[in-house]
Each structure stands twice: as C-alpha cells, then as structure tokens.
Amino acid sequence: MIGSLLLLLAATPPALGTSPLVESDHSHRWIDFQDDAEGTGWIDEAWRSQTVIDGRPVQLMLMRAVIISPEAMTVDFVLAVDCERDLIGIQQGWMHSSGFGNNMRLPIQEVTMDFAKTPPSPEDQKVVAFACSAERAN
C-alpha cells in the first residue's frame, strides 16, 4: 500500500500553480516522461509555441522537473527544440525551490542548443517527438 502511494506521488507534479513562464490563465495538463535516480520530469501537453532562434524555426514546450541529484531543486523550463537537427536548448527557466534560491527566473541570456545528449537519450527523444509532432510524450 505504501509503495503504491509513493509511486502515485512520484507520478504527480508538485502543486505549484500556473508556471510563471506561461500565460497566467493557462491550465496545465502534466504528463510524466522521466523518473529515475536524477529526478522526475513532466511535460505540459497543453502548452506549445514556436519561435525563431539563430534564423532557425524551433518548437517550444514546457517542462517541470523535480531534480534530486546532484542538487535538489524544482524548476520549470521552456525548452526550444530544433526538430530538423534533434537539438534541445533552454529558452527560459523558473526556479521554484533550490539551494540557490526560491521563486526566481533563471538568468538565461541566450539559447544554446546543447541540452540534449549526443546521441539523444530516450528522454531526449521523447522531448523531440513531443515537440515536433502532435503525439503524446509517453
């Protein structure tokens, strides 16, 4: 019984209200896409956008993560995804809680498309697949 409750809690993102990175009236629909020794991550399937970075069109998506290793933190990211090159960058970030500070915007000056591993990990592949299609991430 306790084990089932812990699994349920692990699959539920922290109740932090609407992410400061999206419209204030937005209603999130979080779906889990990663749960491992480093932490748990969710993708908001109700929020997508697009922009141009360095002359290239990119898809934008919202992710929430509870990171437990190497440093405990809860953070939201707007990820920029270059679908043609399978690259991921962080466009914006909001630190809900961490040892560095709470409730603060991450000081991201420019998007560097180096967030994904080479070759992309299974989690990176899920992010690219979600951002670049209408499919669910899990």
Buried (B, 14 or more C-beta within 10 A) or exposed (E): EEEEEEEEEEEEBBEBEEBBBBEEEBEBEBBBBBBEEBBBBBBBBEBBEEEEBEEBEBBBBBBBBBBBEEEEBBBBBBBBBBBEEBBBBBBBBBBBBBEEEEEEEBEBEEBEBEBBEEEBEEBBBBBBBBBBEEEEBE
